[in-house]
Amino acid sequence: MPLHVTGAPDVRRVSILKATGLVEATIEPALATGGSYRQAQAALVTCITDDGHAEIARMRGRSVPNDERLLKAIRKSLAPLAYLRKIENASFPLRVEVRDELHCVEALKQAGFIDAAIRPPSAPQADGDHPEPLELATIRRITPLGRAELARGR
């Protein structure tokens, strides 16, 4: 590690691993010039997380230690998947403005679990109600890949 990944199919796999908390990775910005959203073409995988190592051990048939630090890391890394479960039965299109939810939307979109449009941050409001730039996402649907992930998690 680190591992540089190029090409949309491999970057999508990295996105899925990142969204599920199995690796730490930096994925190139997904905003094209003009503010439109596009599939990322490069990623840098920096490490396999504790959760990732636990999954590898589980797949190899080894037992995983009951480590509270590991369990805490797993819970934190599952935020995008928890958000996917939260919106599973939502009415679409779904508008998203909350910062933590926007991070989940970006991770889930990169992983191919949702179909969403993400607007880049707009200028801060002059009235002082919104001191930070506003970002907005609209989730159009959960993709078949996202539905499969939801089914797998049950």
DSSP file (Angstrom, degrees, kcal/mol; ACC not computed):
  #  RESIDUE AA STRUCTURE BP1 BP2  ACC     N-H-->O    O-->H-N    N-H-->O    O-->H-N    TCO  KAPPA ALPHA  PHI   PSI    X-CA   Y-CA   Z-CA
    1    1 A M              0   0    0      0, 0.0     2,-0.1     0, 0.0    45,-0.1   0.000 360.0 360.0 360.0 149.9    0.0    0.0    0.0
    2    2 A P        -     0   0    0      0, 0.0     2,-0.4     0, 0.0    44,-0.2   0.568 360.0-170.6 -74.7 161.0   -0.7    2.6   -1.2
    3    3 A L  E     -A   45   0A   0     42,-2.5    42,-3.0    -2,-0.1     2,-0.5  -0.987  13.9-146.2-126.1 123.0   -2.2    1.2   -4.5
    4    4 A H  E     -A   44   0A   0     -2,-0.4     2,-0.4    40,-0.2    40,-0.2  -0.783  18.2-166.4 -90.4 127.4   -3.1    3.5   -7.4
    5    5 A V  E     -A   43   0A   0     38,-3.2    38,-2.6    -2,-0.5     2,-0.3  -0.945   7.2-179.1-118.4 132.3   -6.2    2.3   -9.3
    6    6 A T  E     +A   42   0A   0     -2,-0.4     4,-0.2    36,-0.2    36,-0.2  -0.896  39.5  60.6-127.6 160.2   -7.2    3.6  -12.7
    7    7 A G  S  > S-     0   0    0     34,-1.9     4,-2.5    -2,-0.3     3,-0.3   0.408  79.5-101.9  93.8 130.5  -10.1    2.8  -15.0
    8    8 A A  H  > S+     0   0    0      1,-0.2     4,-2.3     2,-0.2     5,-0.2   0.847 116.4  52.5 -54.0 -43.9  -13.8    3.2  -14.2
    9    9 A P  H  > S+     0   0    0      0, 0.0     4,-1.6     0, 0.0    -1,-0.2   0.925 114.6  41.5 -62.5 -42.6  -14.6   -0.5  -13.5
   10   10 A D  H  > S+     0   0    0     -3,-0.3     4,-2.2    -4,-0.2    -2,-0.2   0.879 113.6  52.5 -71.6 -36.9  -11.7   -0.9  -10.9
   11   11 A V  H  X S+     0   0    0     -4,-2.5     4,-2.4     1,-0.2    -1,-0.2   0.875 107.0  54.3 -65.0 -35.8  -12.4    2.5   -9.4
   12   12 A R  H  X S+     0   0    0     -4,-2.3     4,-2.1    -5,-0.3    -1,-0.2   0.905 107.3  50.3 -63.7 -40.5  -16.1    1.4   -9.0
   13   13 A R  H  X S+     0   0    0     -4,-1.6     4,-2.4     2,-0.2    -2,-0.2   0.919 110.4  49.3 -62.7 -42.8  -14.9   -1.7   -7.1
   14   14 A V  H  X S+     0   0    0     -4,-2.2     4,-2.8     1,-0.2    -2,-0.2   0.899 108.3  54.8 -61.5 -39.9  -12.7    0.5   -4.9
   15   15 A S  H  X S+     0   0    0     -4,-2.4     4,-3.0    95,-0.2    96,-0.3   0.894 108.2  48.3 -60.7 -40.6  -15.8    2.7   -4.3
   16   16 A I  H  X S+     0   0    0     -4,-2.1     4,-2.0    94,-0.2    -2,-0.2   0.931 112.1  48.4 -65.3 -45.3  -17.8   -0.3   -3.2
   17   17 A L  H  <>S+     0   0    0     -4,-2.4     5,-2.9     1,-0.2     6,-1.0   0.889 114.9  46.2 -62.0 -38.6  -15.0   -1.4   -0.8
   18   18 A K  H ><5S+     0   0    0     -4,-2.8     3,-1.4     3,-0.2    -2,-0.2   0.923 111.0  51.5 -69.2 -44.4  -14.8    2.2    0.5
   19   19 A A  H 3<5S+     0   0    0     -4,-3.0    62,-0.5     1,-0.3    -2,-0.2   0.829 112.0  47.0 -63.2 -31.5  -18.5    2.5    0.9
   20   20 A T  T 3<5S-     0   0    0     -4,-2.0    -1,-0.3    -5,-0.2    -2,-0.2   0.424 116.5-116.0 -91.0   1.3  -18.7   -0.7    2.9
   21   21 A G  T < 5S+     0   0    0     -3,-1.4    31,-0.4     2,-0.2    30,-0.3   0.699  80.4 121.0  79.1  19.9  -15.7    0.3    5.0
   22   22 A L  S   <S+     0   0    0     -5,-2.9    27,-1.6    -6,-0.2     2,-0.3   0.726  76.0  22.2 -90.2 -21.7  -13.3   -2.4    3.9
   23   23 A V  E     -B   48   0A   0     -6,-1.0     2,-0.5    25,-0.3    25,-0.2  -0.960  69.1-128.3-137.7 158.1  -10.6    0.0    2.6
   24   24 A E  E     +B   47   0A   0     23,-2.8    22,-2.4    -2,-0.3    23,-1.4  -0.934  45.3 158.8-100.5 129.4   -9.5    3.6    3.1
   25   25 A A  E     -B   45   0A   0     -2,-0.5     2,-0.5    20,-0.3    20,-0.2  -0.994  40.3-136.2-151.7 153.2   -9.2    5.3   -0.3
   26   26 A T  E     -B   44   0A   0     18,-2.5    18,-2.8    -2,-0.3     2,-0.4  -0.968  23.7-162.3-110.2 124.2   -9.1    8.6   -1.9
   27   27 A I  E     -B   43   0A   0     -2,-0.5    16,-0.2    16,-0.2     3,-0.1  -0.904  28.3-104.5-110.0 134.7  -11.2    8.8   -5.1
   28   28 A E        -     0   0    0     14,-2.4    12,-0.1    -2,-0.4    14,-0.1  -0.120  55.1 -77.5 -54.4 152.1  -10.6   11.6   -7.5
   29   29 A P        -     0   0    0      0, 0.0    -1,-0.1     0, 0.0    -3,-0.0  -0.205  36.1-149.7 -53.5 139.1  -13.3   14.3   -7.5
   30   30 A A        +     0   0    0     -3,-0.1     8,-2.8    10,-0.1     2,-0.6   0.308  66.2 100.5 -96.9   8.5  -16.4   13.2   -9.3
   31   31 A L  B     -C   37   0B   0      6,-0.2     6,-0.2    88,-0.0     2,-0.1  -0.849  59.8-153.7 -98.2 124.6  -17.4   16.7  -10.5
   32   32 A A    >   -     0   0    0      4,-3.4     3,-1.9    -2,-0.6     4,-0.2  -0.385  40.6 -72.4 -84.4 168.5  -16.5   17.5  -14.0
   33   33 A T  T 3  S+     0   0    0      1,-0.3     3,-0.5     2,-0.2    -1,-0.2  -0.364 124.6  37.4 -59.5 142.3  -15.9   21.1  -15.3
   34   34 A G  T 3  S-     0   0    0      1,-0.2    -1,-0.3    -3,-0.1    -2,-0.0   0.406 127.5 -84.5  90.7  -1.9  -19.2   22.9  -15.4
   35   35 A G  S <  S+     0   0    0     -3,-1.9    -1,-0.2     1,-0.3    -2,-0.2   0.480  85.2 138.6  86.8   2.4  -20.4   21.2  -12.2
   36   36 A S        -     0   0    0     -3,-0.5    -4,-3.4    -4,-0.2     2,-0.3  -0.431  52.5-116.9 -80.6 160.5  -21.8   18.0  -13.7
   37   37 A Y  B     +C   31   0B   0     -6,-0.2     2,-0.3    -2,-0.1    -6,-0.2  -0.758  37.0 170.8 -98.9 141.1  -21.2   14.7  -12.0
   38   38 A R        -     0   0    0     -8,-2.8     2,-0.3    -2,-0.3     0, 0.0  -0.932  40.8 -85.5-142.4 165.3  -19.2   11.9  -13.7
   39   39 A Q        -     0   0    0     -2,-0.3   -31,-0.1     1,-0.1     2,-0.1  -0.545  50.7-113.6 -71.3 135.2  -17.7    8.5  -12.8
   40   40 A A        -     0   0    0     -2,-0.3   -29,-0.1     1,-0.1   -28,-0.1  -0.379  21.9-162.7 -69.0 149.1  -14.3    8.8  -11.3
   41   41 A Q        +     0   0    0      1,-0.2   -34,-1.9   -30,-0.1     2,-0.3   0.429  67.6  37.2-113.4  -3.7  -11.4    7.4  -13.3
   42   42 A A  E     +A    6   0A   0    -36,-0.2   -14,-2.4   -14,-0.1     2,-0.3  -0.998  55.2 175.9-151.5 148.6   -8.7    7.1  -10.5
   43   43 A A  E     -AB   5  27A   0    -38,-2.6   -38,-3.2    -2,-0.3     2,-0.5  -0.982  20.8-143.1-148.2 156.2   -8.4    6.2   -6.9
   44   44 A L  E     -AB   4  26A   0    -18,-2.8   -18,-2.5    -2,-0.3     2,-0.6  -0.957  13.5-155.2-124.2 110.9   -5.7    5.7   -4.3
   45   45 A V  E     +AB   3  25A   0    -42,-3.0   -42,-2.5    -2,-0.5   -20,-0.3  -0.763  14.0 179.0 -86.0 120.9   -6.2    2.9   -1.8
   46   46 A T  E     -     0   0A   0    -22,-2.4     2,-0.3    -2,-0.6   -21,-0.2   0.777  56.9 -19.5 -96.8 -29.9   -4.2    3.7    1.3
   47   47 A C  E     - B   0  24A   0    -23,-1.4   -23,-2.8   -44,-0.1     2,-0.5  -0.987  56.6-105.9-167.9 162.5   -5.0    0.8    3.5
   48   48 A I  E     - B   0  23A   0     -2,-0.3   -25,-0.3   -25,-0.2   -26,-0.1  -0.862  46.6-129.1 -91.4 130.2   -7.3   -2.1    4.4
   49   49 A T     >  -     0   0    0    -27,-1.6     4,-2.5    -2,-0.5     5,-0.2  -0.194  22.7-103.2 -75.4 170.2   -9.3   -1.2    7.4
   50   50 A D  H  > S+     0   0    0      1,-0.2     4,-2.4     2,-0.2     5,-0.1   0.896 127.4  52.4 -57.5 -39.6   -9.7   -3.4   10.5
   51   51 A D  H  > S+     0   0    0    -30,-0.3     4,-2.4     2,-0.2    -1,-0.2   0.893 107.4  51.7 -63.3 -39.8  -13.2   -4.3    9.2
   52   52 A G  H  > S+     0   0    0    -31,-0.4     4,-2.4     2,-0.2    -2,-0.2   0.914 110.1  47.8 -63.1 -43.6  -11.5   -5.3    5.9
   53   53 A H  H  X S+     0   0    0     -4,-2.5     4,-2.5     2,-0.2    -2,-0.2   0.891 111.2  51.8 -63.8 -38.9   -9.0   -7.5    7.6
   54   54 A A  H  X S+     0   0    0     -4,-2.4     4,-2.6     2,-0.2    -2,-0.2   0.902 109.9  49.2 -64.0 -40.3  -11.9   -9.1    9.6
   55   55 A E  H  X S+     0   0    0     -4,-2.4     4,-2.6     2,-0.2    -2,-0.2   0.901 110.5  50.3 -65.9 -40.8  -13.8   -9.7    6.4
   56   56 A I  H  X S+     0   0    0     -4,-2.4     4,-1.7     2,-0.2    -2,-0.2   0.935 112.1  47.7 -61.4 -45.7  -10.8  -11.3    4.8
   57   57 A A  H  <>S+     0   0    0     -4,-2.5     5,-2.9     1,-0.2    -2,-0.2   0.910 111.8  50.3 -61.5 -42.3  -10.3  -13.5    7.9
   58   58 A R  H ><5S+     0   0    0     -4,-2.6     3,-1.4     1,-0.2    -1,-0.2   0.911 109.6  50.4 -62.4 -42.3  -14.0  -14.5    7.8
   59   59 A M  H 3<5S+     0   0    0     -4,-2.6    -1,-0.2     1,-0.3    -2,-0.2   0.809 108.6  52.5 -66.8 -29.2  -13.8  -15.4    4.2
   60   60 A R  T 3<5S-     0   0    0     -4,-1.7    -1,-0.3    -5,-0.2    -2,-0.2   0.417 121.7-109.0 -85.7   1.5  -10.8  -17.6    4.8
   61   61 A G  T < 5S+     0   0    0     -3,-1.4     2,-0.3     1,-0.3    -3,-0.2   0.645  73.4 136.8  83.6  14.3  -12.7  -19.4    7.6
   62   62 A R      < -     0   0    0     -5,-2.9    -1,-0.3    -6,-0.2     2,-0.2  -0.650  57.5-110.1 -92.9 151.5  -10.8  -17.9   10.5
   63   63 A S        -     0   0    0     -2,-0.3    -1,-0.1    -3,-0.1    -5,-0.0  -0.491  26.7-134.2 -77.0 152.2  -12.5  -16.6   13.6
   64   64 A V        -     0   0    0     -2,-0.2   -10,-0.0    -6,-0.0    -1,-0.0  -0.924  22.2-116.6-109.1 128.7  -12.5  -12.9   14.3
   65   65 A P        -     0   0    0      0, 0.0     2,-1.6     0, 0.0     5,-0.0  -0.302  22.7-118.9 -64.0 147.6  -11.5  -11.6   17.7
   66   66 A N        +     0   0    0      4,-0.1     2,-0.5     3,-0.0     3,-0.1  -0.632  49.3 166.3 -87.0  80.8  -14.2   -9.8   19.7
   67   67 A D     >  -     0   0    0     -2,-1.6     4,-2.5     1,-0.1     5,-0.2  -0.874  34.6-149.7-103.5 121.3  -12.3   -6.5   19.9
   68   68 A E  H  > S+     0   0    0     -2,-0.5     4,-2.4     1,-0.2     5,-0.2   0.870  99.5  54.2 -59.3 -38.3  -14.3   -3.4   21.0
   69   69 A R  H  > S+     0   0    0      1,-0.2     4,-2.1     2,-0.2    -1,-0.2   0.909 110.1  47.5 -61.8 -41.5  -12.1   -1.1   19.0
   70   70 A L  H  > S+     0   0    0      2,-0.2     4,-2.3     1,-0.2    -2,-0.2   0.914 111.0  50.5 -65.3 -43.6  -12.7   -3.2   15.9
   71   71 A L  H  X S+     0   0    0     -4,-2.5     4,-2.3     1,-0.2    -2,-0.2   0.886 109.8  50.9 -63.4 -38.3  -16.5   -3.2   16.5
   72   72 A K  H  X S+     0   0    0     -4,-2.4     4,-2.1     2,-0.2    -1,-0.2   0.910 110.5  49.2 -65.3 -42.0  -16.4    0.6   16.9
   73   73 A A  H  X S+     0   0    0     -4,-2.1     4,-2.2     2,-0.2    -2,-0.2   0.887 110.2  51.5 -64.0 -39.0  -14.5    1.0   13.6
   74   74 A I  H  X S+     0   0    0     -4,-2.3     4,-1.1     2,-0.2    -2,-0.2   0.943 109.0  49.6 -63.7 -47.4  -17.0   -1.3   11.9
   75   75 A R  H >< S+     0   0    0     -4,-2.3     3,-0.5     1,-0.2    -2,-0.2   0.910 112.7  47.8 -58.9 -42.8  -20.0    0.6   13.1
   76   76 A K  H >< S+     0   0    0     -4,-2.1     3,-1.2     1,-0.2    -1,-0.2   0.890 109.9  52.1 -65.8 -39.9  -18.4    3.9   12.0
   77   77 A S  H 3< S+     0   0    0     -4,-2.2     4,-0.2     1,-0.3    -1,-0.2   0.658  99.0  65.5 -73.7 -14.9  -17.5    2.6    8.5
   78   78 A L  T <X  +     0   0    0     -4,-1.1     4,-2.7    -3,-0.5    -1,-0.3   0.336  66.4 109.3 -89.8   8.8  -21.0    1.3    7.8
   79   79 A A  H <> S+     0   0    0     -3,-1.2     4,-2.5     1,-0.2     5,-0.2   0.905  77.7  48.9 -54.4 -47.9  -22.6    4.8    7.8
   80   80 A P  H  > S+     0   0    0      0, 0.0     4,-2.2     0, 0.0    -1,-0.2   0.906 113.9  47.0 -60.6 -38.3  -23.2    4.8    4.0
   81   81 A L  H  > S+     0   0    0    -62,-0.5     4,-2.2    -4,-0.2    -2,-0.2   0.873 110.6  51.9 -70.3 -35.5  -24.8    1.4    4.2
   82   82 A A  H  X S+     0   0    0     -4,-2.7     4,-2.1     2,-0.2    -1,-0.2   0.900 110.2  49.6 -64.6 -39.3  -26.9    2.4    7.2
   83   83 A Y  H  X S+     0   0    0     -4,-2.5     4,-2.0    -5,-0.2    -2,-0.2   0.894 107.6  54.1 -65.4 -39.1  -28.1    5.4    5.1
   84   84 A L  H  < S+     0   0    0     -4,-2.2     4,-0.4     1,-0.2    -2,-0.2   0.913 110.0  47.1 -59.8 -42.5  -28.9    3.1    2.2
   85   85 A R  H >< S+     0   0    0     -4,-2.2     3,-0.8     1,-0.2     4,-0.3   0.885 108.6  56.3 -64.8 -37.7  -31.1    1.1    4.6
   86   86 A K  H 3< S+     0   0    0     -4,-2.1     3,-0.3     1,-0.2    -2,-0.2   0.872 114.1  37.9 -61.7 -38.6  -32.7    4.3    5.9
   87   87 A I  T >< S+     0   0    0     -4,-2.0     3,-2.0     1,-0.2    -1,-0.2   0.391  84.1 108.6 -95.0   4.1  -33.8    5.4    2.4
   88   88 A E  T <  S+     0   0    0     -3,-0.8    -1,-0.2    -4,-0.4    -2,-0.1   0.852  91.2  28.6 -50.2 -42.7  -34.7    1.9    1.2
   89   89 A N  T 3  S+     0   0    0     -3,-0.3    -1,-0.3    -4,-0.3    -2,-0.1   0.139  94.5 127.9-107.9  19.3  -38.5    2.6    1.3
   90   90 A A    <   -     0   0    0     -3,-2.0     2,-0.5     1,-0.1     4,-0.1  -0.260  66.3-106.8 -71.5 160.9  -38.3    6.3    0.6
   91   91 A S        -     0   0    0      2,-0.1    -1,-0.1    50,-0.0    -2,-0.1  -0.792  52.6-104.3 -86.8 129.3  -40.3    8.1   -2.1
   92   92 A F  S    S+     0   0    0     -2,-0.5     2,-0.1     2,-0.1    48,-0.1  -0.812  96.4  52.2-108.0 148.1  -38.0    9.1   -5.0
   93   93 A P  S    S-     0   0    0      0, 0.0     2,-0.5     0, 0.0    47,-0.2   0.447  77.7-169.2 -72.9 149.8  -36.7   11.5   -6.0
   94   94 A L  E     -D  139   0C   0     45,-2.5    45,-3.1    -2,-0.1     2,-0.4  -0.958  12.7-143.3-117.1 123.4  -35.3   12.3   -2.6
   95   95 A R  E     -D  138   0C   0     -2,-0.5     2,-0.4    43,-0.2    43,-0.2  -0.710  16.8-167.0 -88.1 134.4  -33.7   15.7   -1.9
   96   96 A V  E     +D  137   0C   0     41,-3.2    41,-2.3    -2,-0.4    -2,-0.0  -0.986  26.8 150.2-127.9 126.9  -30.6   15.6    0.4
   97   97 A E        +     0   0    0     -2,-0.4    38,-0.3    39,-0.2     2,-0.3   0.498  40.8 108.5-127.3 -14.5  -29.1   18.7    2.1
   98   98 A V     >  -     0   0    0      1,-0.1     4,-2.5     2,-0.0     5,-0.2  -0.525  67.4-134.6 -74.7 129.8  -27.6   17.4    5.4
   99   99 A R  H  > S+     0   0    0     -2,-0.3     4,-1.9     1,-0.2     5,-0.2   0.886 102.7  47.0 -54.0 -49.7  -23.8   17.3    5.2
  100  100 A D  H  > S+     0   0    0      1,-0.2     4,-1.6     2,-0.2    -1,-0.2   0.888 114.1  48.8 -61.9 -37.9  -23.4   13.8    6.8
  101  101 A E  H  > S+     0   0    0      1,-0.2     4,-2.7     2,-0.2    -1,-0.2   0.857 106.4  56.8 -69.3 -34.4  -26.1   12.4    4.4
  102  102 A L  H  X S+     0   0    0     -4,-2.5     4,-2.5     2,-0.2    -2,-0.2   0.884 104.5  52.2 -63.6 -38.0  -24.4   14.1    1.4
  103  103 A H  H  X S+     0   0    0     -4,-1.9     4,-2.2     2,-0.2    -1,-0.2   0.907 111.0  47.8 -62.8 -40.7  -21.1   12.2    2.3
  104  104 A C  H  X S+     0   0    0     -4,-1.6     4,-2.9     2,-0.2     5,-0.2   0.916 110.0  52.2 -64.6 -43.2  -23.2    9.0    2.3
  105  105 A V  H  X S+     0   0    0     -4,-2.7     4,-2.6     1,-0.2     5,-0.2   0.919 110.0  48.7 -59.8 -44.3  -24.8    9.9   -1.0
  106  106 A E  H  X S+     0   0    0     -4,-2.5     4,-2.5     2,-0.2    -1,-0.2   0.929 113.5  46.1 -63.2 -44.5  -21.5   10.5   -2.7
  107  107 A A  H  X S+     0   0    0     -4,-2.2     4,-1.8     1,-0.2   -88,-0.2   0.917 114.8  47.1 -63.9 -42.9  -20.0    7.2   -1.4
  108  108 A L  H  X>S+     0   0    0     -4,-2.9     5,-2.5     2,-0.2     6,-0.9   0.868 112.4  49.8 -68.5 -36.0  -23.2    5.3   -2.4
  109  109 A K  H ><5S+     0   0    0     -4,-2.6     3,-1.2    -5,-0.2    -2,-0.2   0.939 110.7  49.1 -66.5 -46.4  -23.2    6.9   -5.9
  110  110 A Q  H 3<5S+     0   0    0     -4,-2.5   -94,-0.2     1,-0.3   -95,-0.2   0.858 110.4  52.0 -61.0 -34.0  -19.6    6.1   -6.4
  111  111 A A  H 3<5S-     0   0    0     -4,-1.8    -1,-0.3   -96,-0.3    -2,-0.2   0.615 115.1-118.7 -77.2 -11.5  -20.2    2.5   -5.4
  112  112 A G  T <<5S+     0   0    0     -3,-1.2    34,-0.4    -4,-0.6    33,-0.3   0.635  80.7 121.2  84.5  14.3  -23.1    2.3   -7.9
  113  113 A F  S   <S+     0   0    0     -5,-2.5    30,-1.6    32,-0.2     2,-0.3   0.721  74.4  27.2 -84.2 -22.1  -25.7    1.7   -5.2
  114  114 A I  E     -E  142   0C   0     -6,-0.9     2,-0.6    28,-0.3    28,-0.2  -0.947  69.2-130.9-136.4 158.1  -27.8    4.7   -6.0
  115  115 A D  E     +E  141   0C   0     26,-2.8    25,-3.0    -2,-0.3    26,-1.4  -0.957  49.3 153.0-105.3 114.6  -28.6    6.9   -9.0
  116  116 A A  E     -E  139   0C   0     -2,-0.6     2,-0.5    23,-0.3    23,-0.2  -0.976  42.5-137.6-145.8 153.7  -28.2   10.5   -7.8
  117  117 A A  E     -E  138   0C   0     21,-2.6    21,-2.7    -2,-0.3     2,-0.5  -0.961  20.3-162.4-110.6 130.8  -27.3   14.0   -9.0
  118  118 A I  E     -E  137   0C   0     -2,-0.5    19,-0.2    19,-0.2    -2,-0.0  -0.963   4.7-153.7-118.2 120.2  -25.0   16.0   -6.8
  119  119 A R  E     -E  136   0C   0     17,-3.2    17,-1.1    -2,-0.5     3,-0.1  -0.745  24.8-114.8 -90.6 136.2  -24.8   19.7   -7.3
  120  120 A P        -     0   0    0      0, 0.0    16,-0.1     0, 0.0    14,-0.1  -0.225  50.1 -72.7 -64.1 161.1  -21.6   21.4   -6.3
  121  121 A P        -     0   0    0      0, 0.0    14,-0.3     0, 0.0     2,-0.2  -0.248  50.2-144.2 -56.8 138.7  -21.7   23.9   -3.4
  122  122 A S        -     0   0    0     12,-3.1    12,-0.4     1,-0.2     3,-0.1  -0.474  35.6 -73.9 -94.5 173.0  -23.4   27.2   -4.1
  123  123 A A        -     0   0    0     10,-0.2    11,-0.3    -2,-0.2    -1,-0.2  -0.350  59.5 -94.4 -65.8 146.9  -22.4   30.5   -2.7
  124  124 A P        -     0   0    0      0, 0.0     2,-0.2     0, 0.0    -1,-0.1  -0.255  45.7-101.2 -59.5 149.9  -23.2   31.2    1.0
  125  125 A Q    >   -     0   0    0      5,-1.2     3,-1.0     7,-0.3     5,-0.2  -0.508  19.6-138.7 -74.1 141.1  -26.4   33.0    1.6
  126  126 A A  T 3  S+     0   0    0      1,-0.2    -1,-0.1    -2,-0.2    -3,-0.0   0.700  95.4  72.6 -72.6 -19.5  -26.1   36.7    2.4
  127  127 A D  T 3  S-     0   0    0      1,-0.1    -1,-0.2     3,-0.1    -2,-0.0   0.562 104.6-122.1 -76.7  -5.5  -28.7   36.5    5.2
  128  128 A G  S <  S+     0   0    0     -3,-1.0    -2,-0.1     2,-0.2    -1,-0.1   0.373  85.7 110.0  83.9  -6.3  -26.3   34.7    7.5
  129  129 A D  S    S+     0   0    0      1,-0.3    -3,-0.1     2,-0.1    -1,-0.0   0.815  87.3  33.6 -70.0 -28.9  -28.6   31.7    7.9
  130  130 A H        +     0   0    0     -5,-0.2    -5,-1.2     1,-0.1    -1,-0.3  -0.747  67.4 172.5-127.3  82.7  -26.3   29.5    5.8
  131  131 A P        +     0   0    0      0, 0.0    -1,-0.1     0, 0.0    -2,-0.1   0.726  66.5  61.2 -67.5 -19.7  -22.7   30.7    6.5
  132  132 A E  S    S-     0   0    0      1,-0.1    -7,-0.3    -9,-0.1   -10,-0.1  -0.733 102.5 -88.1-104.7 156.0  -21.3   27.7    4.6
  133  133 A P        -     0   0    0      0, 0.0     2,-0.4     0, 0.0   -10,-0.2  -0.311  46.4-120.6 -59.1 143.4  -21.8   27.0    0.9
  134  134 A L        -     0   0    0    -12,-0.4   -12,-3.1   -11,-0.3     2,-0.3  -0.744  26.9-169.5 -92.1 132.2  -24.9   24.9    0.3
  135  135 A E        -     0   0    0     -2,-0.4     2,-0.4   -38,-0.3   -33,-0.1  -0.892   6.0-168.1-116.3 150.5  -24.5   21.5   -1.4
  136  136 A L  E     - E   0 119C   0    -17,-1.1   -17,-3.2    -2,-0.3     2,-0.4  -0.995   8.9-172.0-142.1 142.8  -27.5   19.5   -2.7
  137  137 A A  E     -DE  96 118C   0    -41,-2.3   -41,-3.2    -2,-0.4     2,-0.5  -0.982   8.9-157.9-132.4 148.8  -28.1   16.0   -3.9
  138  138 A T  E     -DE  95 117C   0    -21,-2.7   -21,-2.6    -2,-0.4     2,-0.6  -0.977  10.8-152.0-125.3 116.9  -31.2   14.4   -5.5
  139  139 A I  E     -DE  94 116C   0    -45,-3.1   -45,-2.5    -2,-0.5   -23,-0.3  -0.789  11.7-176.0 -89.1 120.8  -31.4   10.6   -5.2
  140  140 A R  E     -     0   0C   0    -25,-3.0     2,-0.3    -2,-0.6   -24,-0.2   0.833  60.7 -33.7 -85.0 -35.5  -33.4    9.3   -8.2
  141  141 A R  E     - E   0 115C   0    -26,-1.4   -26,-2.8   -47,-0.1     2,-0.5  -0.979  56.4 -97.0-172.1 164.8  -33.5    5.7   -7.2
  142  142 A I  E     - E   0 114C   0     -2,-0.3   -28,-0.3   -28,-0.2   -29,-0.1  -0.878  49.4-129.8 -91.3 128.6  -31.6    2.8   -5.5
  143  143 A T     >  -     0   0    0    -30,-1.6     4,-2.7    -2,-0.5     5,-0.2  -0.219  22.4-103.0 -74.9 166.7  -30.0    0.8   -8.3
  144  144 A P  H  > S+     0   0    0      0, 0.0     4,-2.4     0, 0.0     5,-0.1   0.869 125.9  54.2 -56.8 -35.9  -30.3   -3.0   -8.7
  145  145 A L  H  > S+     0   0    0    -33,-0.3     4,-2.0     2,-0.2   -32,-0.2   0.906 109.1  47.8 -64.4 -40.5  -26.7   -3.3   -7.2
  146  146 A G  H  > S+     0   0    0    -34,-0.4     4,-2.2   -33,-0.2    -1,-0.2   0.899 110.9  50.6 -65.2 -41.5  -27.9   -1.3   -4.2
  147  147 A R  H  X S+     0   0    0     -4,-2.7     4,-2.3     1,-0.2    -2,-0.2   0.887 109.3  51.9 -63.4 -38.7  -31.0   -3.5   -3.8
  148  148 A A  H  X S+     0   0    0     -4,-2.4     4,-2.4     2,-0.2    -1,-0.2   0.901 108.7  50.4 -64.3 -39.9  -28.8   -6.5   -4.0
  149  149 A E  H  X S+     0   0    0     -4,-2.0     4,-1.7     2,-0.2    -2,-0.2   0.899 110.2  50.4 -64.4 -40.1  -26.6   -5.1   -1.2
  150  150 A L  H  < S+     0   0    0     -4,-2.2     4,-0.3     1,-0.2    -2,-0.2   0.919 111.6  47.6 -63.0 -42.8  -29.7   -4.4    0.9
  151  151 A A  H >< S+     0   0    0     -4,-2.3     3,-1.1     1,-0.2    -2,-0.2   0.879 110.3  52.7 -65.1 -38.4  -30.8   -8.0    0.4
  152  152 A R  H 3< S+     0   0    0     -4,-2.4    -1,-0.2     1,-0.2    -2,-0.2   0.834 103.7  58.5 -66.6 -31.9  -27.4   -9.3    1.3
  153  153 A G  T 3<        0   0    0     -4,-1.7    -1,-0.2     1,-0.2    -2,-0.2   0.492 360.0 360.0 -78.4  -3.2  -27.4   -7.3    4.5
  154  154 A R    <         0   0    0     -3,-1.1    -1,-0.2    -4,-0.3    -2,-0.1   0.464 360.0 360.0 -87.8 360.0  -30.5   -9.0    5.9
